[in-house]
């Protein structure tokens, strides 16, 4: 009998994609992120899709923070194109950035050949007591980003909840 990992917190996934939000294409990364988060011991409240607009992204992030999730992962909108505004929207929501995790995600993504992960302007930080992470949108970037992030999530959530031992 396989035992489920202990539940370490609640998560929300925000897919930032104009075509998916308009019903022109199916979401290919949301189910993957949900699966990887559940494997890491998180309960995923929902996977929501928003267009690549700063207000929509900010609203989704604020809703997650107000809703009390421990972790919110955005996927998409982290590149250098004019429509890539996820990092800009996220910056306005963060209370404290955690640049080391964002740099680790970029470095490991680039080393693994996920060019969009290496070129990502994605941020990682804390808003209230919620960890916010921006990932690039390719499946390779998501897989590698989650592999880098997963070992750190329980520690960060513990720190934010005040349950971690110093």
C-alpha positions in Angstrom: 0.0 0.0 0.0 1.4 3.4 -1.0 1.1 6.2 1.5 0.4 9.7 0.5 2.9 12.3 1.4 2.0 14.4 4.5 0.0 17.5 3.6 2.2 20.6 4.0 -0.2 23.3 2.8 -2.6 24.6 0.2 -1.7 25.8 -3.2 -3.3 27.6 -6.1 -2.1 27.5 -9.7 -2.6 30.5 -12.0 -2.1 29.9 -15.8 -1.4 33.1 -17.6 -2.3 32.5 -21.3 -4.4 34.6 -23.6 -5.3 31.7 -25.9 -6.2 29.4 -23.1 -8.3 32.1 -21.3 -10.2 32.7 -24.6 -10.9 29.0 -25.2 -8.7 28.8 -28.3 -6.3 26.2 -26.9 -6.3 23.7 -24.1 -4.2 24.2 -21.0 -1.2 21.9 -21.2 0.7 22.9 -18.0 -2.0 23.3 -15.3 -2.6 19.6 -14.8 1.2 19.0 -14.7 1.8 21.7 -12.0 -1.2 20.3 -10.0 0.2 16.8 -10.2 3.7 17.9 -9.1 2.4 20.0 -6.3 0.3 17.1 -5.0 3.4 14.8 -5.2 5.2 17.5 -3.1 2.5 17.2 -0.4 0.3 20.2 -1.2 -3.5 20.3 -1.6 -4.3 22.2 -4.8 -7.4 24.3 -4.3 -7.7 25.1 -8.0 -6.1 25.8 -11.3 -7.3 29.1 -12.7 -6.6 30.6 -16.1 -6.3 34.4 -16.7 -5.3 36.4 -19.7 -1.9 38.0 -19.9 -3.1 41.3 -18.4 -1.5 42.8 -15.3 -4.8 43.6 -13.6 -6.1 40.0 -14.1 -2.9 38.5 -12.9 -2.7 40.8 -9.8 -6.4 40.0 -9.0 -5.7 36.3 -9.1 -2.7 36.7 -6.9 -4.5 38.9 -4.4 -7.4 36.4 -4.3 -5.0 33.6 -3.5 -3.3 35.6 -0.7 -6.6 36.7 0.8 -7.9 33.1 0.5 -5.0 32.0 2.7 -3.2 29.6 0.3 0.3 28.8 1.4 1.7 28.8 -2.2 0.6 30.3 -5.5 2.4 29.3 -8.7 1.9 31.3 -11.9 2.8 29.7 -15.2 3.4 31.9 -18.2 4.0 35.5 -19.1 7.5 35.6 -17.7 9.5 36.3 -20.9 10.6 39.4 -22.6 7.8 40.0 -25.1 5.5 43.1 -24.5 2.7 40.8 -23.4 4.8 39.1 -20.8 3.6 41.0 -17.7 3.5 38.4 -15.0 6.7 39.5 -13.3 5.5 43.1 -13.4 2.1 42.3 -11.9 3.7 40.0 -9.3 6.2 42.7 -8.2 3.3 44.9 -7.1 1.9 42.1 -4.9 5.1 41.0 -3.1 6.0 42.2 0.4 9.4 40.5 0.3 11.2 39.1 -2.7 13.2 35.9 -2.4 15.7 36.4 -5.3 17.8 33.3 -4.5 15.0 30.9 -5.4 14.1 32.8 -8.6 17.8 32.7 -9.6 18.0 29.0 -8.8 15.0 28.3 -11.0 16.5 30.2 -13.9 19.9 28.6 -13.5 18.6 25.0 -13.3 16.2 25.6 -16.2 18.9 27.0 -18.4 21.2 24.1 -17.4 18.5 21.6 -18.3 18.0 23.3 -21.7 14.7 25.0 -20.9 15.6 28.3 -22.6 12.4 30.0 -21.6 13.2 29.2 -18.0 16.7 30.7 -18.3 15.4 33.8 -19.9 12.5 34.2 -17.5 11.9 37.4 -15.6 9.9 35.4 -13.1 9.9 36.4 -9.5 9.6 34.5 -6.2 8.6 36.2 -3.0 6.2 36.5 -0.1 2.9 38.3 0.0 1.4 38.2 3.4 2.0 34.6 4.5 1.8 33.2 0.9 4.8 32.1 -1.1 4.4 33.4 -4.7 6.4 31.8 -7.6 6.4 32.7 -11.3 7.4 29.9 -13.7 7.9 30.0 -17.5 5.3 28.2 -19.5 7.0 25.3 -21.3 6.5 21.8 -19.8 10.3 21.5 -19.5 10.5 24.8 -17.5 7.6 23.7 -15.3 9.1 20.3 -14.6 12.6 21.7 -13.9 11.2 24.7 -11.9 9.1 22.4 -9.7 12.1 20.1 -9.2 14.1 23.0 -7.9 11.2 24.5 -5.9 9.8 21.3 -4.3 12.5 20.7 -1.7 12.3 24.3 -0.5 8.5 24.6 -0.2 8.0 22.8 3.1 10.7 24.9 4.7 9.4 28.2 3.4 5.8 27.4 4.4 7.0 26.4 7.8 8.9 29.7 8.2 5.9 31.7 7.1 3.5 29.9 9.4 5.8 30.3 12.4 6.0 26.5 12.8 9.6 26.0 11.6 12.3 25.7 14.2 15.1 28.2 13.9 
